[in-house]
Amino acid sequence: MNTKERLQELSNFLTAHRSRIQPHEVGLLGGSRRRTPGLRREEVATIAGVSTTWYTWLEQGRDIKMSVQVLDRIAMALQLNEDERQYLFSLALEQPAPATFVDQIPTISPALNRILTELHDCPTIVSDRRCHIVGWNQAAAAVFLDFAKLPEGERNMIWLLFTRKELKSLAVNWSDFAKGFLSMFRSYYGQYVGDNWYSEFIEELSERSKDFRAIWNESDVSSAPEVFIEFRHAKVGKMLFDLTTLQVQGRTDLRCSVYTPSIGSDTDTKIRLLMSKLGE
């Protein structure tokens, strides 16, 4: 859309969302004489900490200067969800909104749990934006580790790749395998620069693993790497996979790493054999 259309849509968007918020939802008295549905412009301006004149110009679709910080305050004042916040930034600044983060353990929906179960012969791991493993299927436990037996704090794919000997010996092309995960991890690191957890984690793992330091310093970035993986499993030998990393839509930044047995190999048969012996 051109500039005129974009600013008109911004005006419509702000007006519509302002009208949806009732005064009592933000601690204001409604009163019987209010003619404006929802909040008044001056009330939104006060909540966001901007002048009424500036907000009026913004809502009128005028081509005015605005900052990321001010737009974030507008988004909070209008109680926008993450998708709506992104839309606001695309209309106002023609750029994505900076990522926000909430320091909490994400949950897996019943639908995603069913997907894990249905991918019976494909080892699948669900990880969050810190690469913490928050979900997996039986095939993943059989091929990699029984993650349920690990302390929750150690269920981090990056940490396990560089600290567990059995995982390092598992992948024939371990370097490519590790680089794929680190490139995805770096993409998160760039999005969540305000989260001190990353700096602390990187420092700790750098001290623990020289391999991590070396690969991390290569500075590769990829939001969804696709990698061919060859495993040499201690129990069943050669296994060939195509690794596909998929983003789960929503506000939790979850990723599904799906290891699909390569066509023409006997990997799927070996996976079933491993699962039959799981827990023995």
Secondary structure, 3 states (H helix, E strand, C coil): CCHHHHHHHHHHHHHHHHHHCCHHHHCCCCCCCCCCCCCCHHHHHHHHCCCHHHHHHHHCCCCCCCCHHHHHHHHHHCCCCHHHHHHHHHHHCCCCCCCCCCCCCCCCCHHHHHHHHHCCCCCEEEECCCCEEEEECHHHHHHCCCHHHCCHHHCEHHHHHHHCHHHHHHECCHHHHHHHHHHHHHHHHHHCCCCHHHHHHHHHHHHHCHHHHHHHCCCCCCCCCEEEEEEEECCCEEEEEEEEEEECCCCCCCEEEEEEECCCCCHHHHHHHHHHHCCC
